[in-house]
């Protein structure tokens, strides 16, 4: 899987995860740092993010993960989370 794909001037990132064994907060921080680094490589930054998808192993970890997001990212994650509440498939 490619970490960066650019198609028609749109940048797609995939597979940005934290280090196994780290806690939720540290994994979130590591993932965000990876996203920012990859965007920088392409000449972009996080202010141009259109969509994010976060897969949590356990929704009980949502509050801890959410604390590590800035205002823009927080809004995107909360909206996505609310869309999937009480569903079995995502």
SULWOFEN-V401360 format. One record per pair of residues at least 6 apart in sequence whose ideal C-beta (glycine too) atoms are under 6 Angstrom apart, sorted by the first residue. I is the first residue (numbers start at 1). J is the second residue. If there is no record, write none. Layout:
I;J + I;J
//
This chain:
1;14 + 1;15 + 3;15 + 4;38 + 5;12 + 11;42 + 11;44 + 13;38 + 16;31 + 16;34 + 16;35 + 18;27 + 18;30 + 18;31 + 19;30 + 24;61 + 24;64 + 24;65 + 25;64 + 25;68 + 28;65 + 28;68 + 29;68 + 36;46 + 39;45 + 52;76 + 54;77 + 69;77 + 84;90
//
